[in-house]
Amino acid sequence: MPDAAKLMELAEKLNAMVPLRRSRTGLMGYEGRRRKVPLLRIAEFFDGNDDEQSLIRGARHTGLKQMRMILEEIERLPDVHAVRIAVTEYAAPEETQRWPYADRVLVVASLSRDDILRLFRPLRPSEVIDGKEDTYFGVPEVAGGDVLYDIGWAE
């Protein structure tokens, strides 16, 4: 069960970026493929999160703790300027008590695509593509010489 206080805090932050609305099923929620997708810092996504299905649902991954450790190591590299988690689905916590779901990570770096693939190899992504700033809410600054990479996992 996720940390209820952290979940409410995270929901408020996400709702400020992309407001929740009632779905066809009647739940208040958000589905990222229809609107700009909010981005969170690593700590914002992982602090209080114990839901193994909140990240790359259906795909094999190393677990939340290992995933966080790898992402933090990547973000500390000198040529990596930002790592963000793209929240593609979330619902009002008072209705579901589920942690927001993410299946994409964005990286701003002055590295080649091959370097990014090498860094993310332990996490087994299905794709690394050029990111589009207009697809996401809260994209970090992409300075000259930097590239926005969009790393995804197929379900």
Secondary structure as GFF3:
##gff-version 3
##sequence-region A 1 155
A	DSSP	alpha_helix	4	17	.	.	.	ID=ss1
A	DSSP	beta_strand	21	22	.	.	.	ID=ss2
A	DSSP	beta_strand	28	31	.	.	.	ID=ss3
A	DSSP	beta_strand	37	40	.	.	.	ID=ss4
A	DSSP	alpha_helix	42	46	.	.	.	ID=ss5
A	DSSP	three_ten_helix	52	54	.	.	.	ID=ss6
A	DSSP	alpha_helix	64	75	.	.	.	ID=ss7
A	DSSP	beta_strand	80	91	.	.	.	ID=ss8
A	DSSP	alpha_helix	93	96	.	.	.	ID=ss9
A	DSSP	beta_strand	101	109	.	.	.	ID=ss10
A	DSSP	alpha_helix	113	120	.	.	.	ID=ss11
A	DSSP	three_ten_helix	121	123	.	.	.	ID=ss12
A	DSSP	beta_strand	127	130	.	.	.	ID=ss13
A	DSSP	three_ten_helix	133	135	.	.	.	ID=ss14
A	DSSP	beta_strand	136	137	.	.	.	ID=ss15
A	DSSP	beta_strand	147	152	.	.	.	ID=ss16
###
